[in-house]
């Protein structure tokens, strides 16, 4: 069995979706969640799903020693970033090389990098009058959003695309595809 930890900084809708998807699987299981924000709604989702939640500070993440012990305690094989906004430290990347997967709400390499998340991305896509957008799922490396791309899915923007409609389209793609691509990726490694 492959054991996952999901890291998130916000509402946790992708985290819950991933948990629901793998809930009936005998091959993949979410064994813990982690957040860096004490008031993030992902904490409530973890409680509802009865999944252990770990809250860490930026310093604890960067140090990684205590977090590494927690990940070992739960025998975590892979880490899934679902809206986690802190940079992953080199110690963690070394321990989980090609075992940390992130989802990004744009077609990388466009609109990636520090500060490019959520509405910042959607606003940039609209301001630059892009004709298409989508999602990217990639391995995490030492640079924001520059790891090897595993999968991308795009869609055409409508002429009257708004911030809300773009957000909805991206979210729908994330919900329908992220768990499936995680599953496919884990079984191809």
C-alpha distance (Angstrom), angle and dihedral (degrees) to the residues before:
residue distance angle dihedral
X1 . . .
X2 3.80 . .
X3 3.80 113.4 .
X4 3.80 122.2 -149.8
X5 3.78 135.0 -159.9
X6 3.79 116.2 -161.5
X7 3.81 118.8 -150.9
X8 3.81 119.2 -162.2
X9 3.80 139.0 159.7
X10 3.79 102.1 -163.7
X11 3.77 145.2 27.4
X12 3.79 95.9 -22.4
X13 3.80 99.0 -140.3
X14 3.81 91.7 139.2
X15 3.81 90.0 46.1
X16 3.79 92.0 53.4
X17 3.79 91.2 45.5
X18 3.81 91.0 52.5
X19 3.82 90.9 48.8
X20 3.80 91.6 49.5
X21 3.80 91.2 48.4
X22 3.81 94.0 52.2
X23 3.81 95.8 36.3
X24 3.80 92.7 98.8
X25 3.81 95.8 37.2
X26 3.77 120.4 109.6
X27 3.81 90.6 -166.8
X28 3.83 103.0 52.8
X29 3.79 128.9 33.5
X30 3.80 134.7 176.3
X31 3.81 103.7 -131.5
X32 3.81 100.8 174.8
X33 3.80 146.4 -1.2
X34 3.77 130.5 -142.7
X35 3.81 133.7 -162.1
X36 3.78 137.5 176.4
X37 3.81 95.0 -150.3
X38 3.80 121.9 77.2
X39 3.81 92.3 -154.7
X40 3.82 98.9 42.6
X41 3.80 113.6 131.1
X42 3.81 89.8 -133.2
X43 3.82 84.9 80.0
X44 3.82 90.6 63.4
X45 3.80 90.6 47.5
X46 3.82 90.9 52.5
X47 3.83 90.0 50.8
X48 3.81 91.3 49.2
X49 3.81 90.7 49.8
X50 3.81 92.5 43.4
X51 3.80 92.0 -123.7
X52 3.81 119.8 144.8
X53 3.83 113.1 -105.5
X54 3.79 125.8 -154.7
X55 3.81 120.4 -163.7
X56 3.79 114.6 -157.0
X57 3.78 136.1 178.5
X58 3.80 124.2 -128.4
X59 3.82 88.1 -106.6
X60 3.81 92.0 52.3
X61 3.79 90.0 50.3
X62 3.80 92.9 48.8
X63 3.82 92.2 47.3
X64 3.84 89.1 46.1
X65 3.83 95.7 -178.8
X66 3.82 96.8 106.5
X67 3.79 92.7 38.2
X68 3.81 89.9 50.5
X69 3.82 88.9 56.7
X70 3.81 90.9 51.0
X71 3.82 91.9 49.2
X72 3.80 89.0 49.4
X73 3.82 91.1 48.6
X74 3.82 89.1 57.8
X75 3.83 91.3 40.1
X76 3.82 91.1 -125.8
X77 3.81 113.2 -167.8
X78 3.82 99.5 178.0
X79 3.79 136.2 20.6
X80 3.79 121.1 -145.2
X81 3.80 118.7 -159.7
X82 3.79 110.1 -151.3
X83 3.78 106.3 173.4
X84 3.81 95.2 -27.9
X85 3.79 107.2 156.9
X86 3.81 103.9 -167.9
X87 3.79 123.8 92.0
X88 3.79 113.3 -107.2
X89 3.83 110.9 -118.3
X90 3.80 122.6 -121.8
X91 3.85 92.9 -114.4
X92 3.79 89.4 58.9
X93 3.81 92.8 45.0
X94 3.81 90.2 52.5
X95 3.81 92.9 50.6
X96 3.82 93.7 44.9
X97 3.79 101.3 33.1
X98 3.83 109.2 174.8
X99 3.81 87.9 -5.1
X100 3.81 99.2 96.2
X101 3.81 114.9 84.1
X102 3.80 125.9 -171.0
X103 3.78 134.6 -171.3
X104 3.80 119.2 -143.7
X105 3.83 124.8 -168.3
X106 3.80 97.2 -132.5
X107 3.77 140.5 54.3
X108 3.79 100.9 -89.6
X109 2.96 136.9 -110.7
X110 3.81 82.9 38.8
X111 3.80 115.3 79.3
X112 3.79 97.0 4.7
X113 3.78 131.0 126.9
X114 3.77 138.4 64.7
X115 3.79 113.1 -14.2
X116 3.79 93.9 12.0
X117 3.79 105.6 120.8
X118 3.80 138.2 113.3
X119 3.78 116.5 -19.5
X120 3.81 92.1 3.3
X121 3.80 88.1 67.0
X122 3.80 96.0 43.0
X123 3.81 91.9 49.6
X124 3.82 91.0 49.8
X125 3.81 91.8 49.1
X126 3.82 91.0 51.8
X127 3.83 95.2 42.0
X128 3.80 90.7 52.0
X129 3.81 90.5 49.8
X130 3.80 93.4 -126.8
X131 3.80 114.9 -172.7
X132 3.80 93.5 -148.3
X133 3.78 139.8 24.5
X134 3.78 136.3 169.9
X135 3.78 144.0 139.8
X136 3.79 136.2 -59.7
X137 3.78 126.5 -156.3
X138 3.78 113.6 -163.0
X139 3.78 146.6 160.4
X140 3.79 113.8 -99.7
X141 3.79 121.3 -116.5
X142 3.81 134.5 168.0
X143 3.83 93.6 -71.3
X144 3.79 126.9 66.3
X145 3.82 110.4 -97.0
X146 3.81 95.7 -14.8
X147 3.81 101.0 107.6
X148 3.79 122.3 115.7
X149 3.79 110.9 -66.9
X150 3.80 113.3 -120.6
X151 3.81 98.8 -179.3
X152 3.79 142.3 -6.9
X153 3.79 131.7 -169.7
X154 3.79 123.0 -172.2
X155 3.78 138.8 -169.4
X156 3.79 134.3 -169.4
X157 3.79 116.9 -104.6
X158 3.78 116.5 -127.6
X159 3.83 118.1 -123.6
X160 3.81 90.2 -112.2
X161 3.84 95.5 43.8
X162 3.80 112.6 156.3
X163 3.77 133.3 -165.6
X164 3.82 89.8 -102.9
X165 3.79 96.1 47.5
X166 3.81 92.4 46.7
X167 3.81 91.1 48.2
X168 3.81 90.4 50.5
X169 3.82 93.9 48.8
X170 3.81 92.9 49.5
X171 3.81 92.3 45.8
X172 3.82 91.4 51.0
X173 3.82 90.4 52.1
X174 3.80 91.3 48.6
X175 3.80 92.5 49.8
X176 3.80 94.9 47.7
X177 3.81 99.2 41.0
X178 3.81 113.1 26.2
X179 3.85 98.2 75.5
X180 3.82 91.9 44.1
X181 3.81 92.6 50.5
X182 3.82 91.3 47.0
X183 3.80 89.3 52.8
X184 3.80 93.6 46.4
X185 3.82 92.0 46.6
X186 3.80 95.1 49.2
X187 3.77 91.8 52.3
X188 3.78 93.7 47.4
X189 3.82 95.1 54.0
